[in-house]
Amino acid sequence: IYPYELLLVKTRGRNQLPKDVDRTRLERHLSQEEFYQIFGMTIAEFDRLALWKRNELKKQARLF
């Protein structure tokens, strides 16, 4: 679990992520509380969304 600020995708250059972070699933490294604050839903609710919708939400949260 890492803080949101560390996982944010920067617009310029690549951000340095810890080695154990899966770049394709950055949202999985948030705490449950922070996930809810950012996405307004639980991880289980997020998982039930269509892939395109999950990707859109991740883009809006700058985690894509």
Secondary structure, 3 states (H helix, E strand, C coil): CCCHHHHCCCCCCCCCCCCCCCHHHHHHHCCHHHHHHHHCCCHHHHHHCCHHHHHHHHHHCCCC
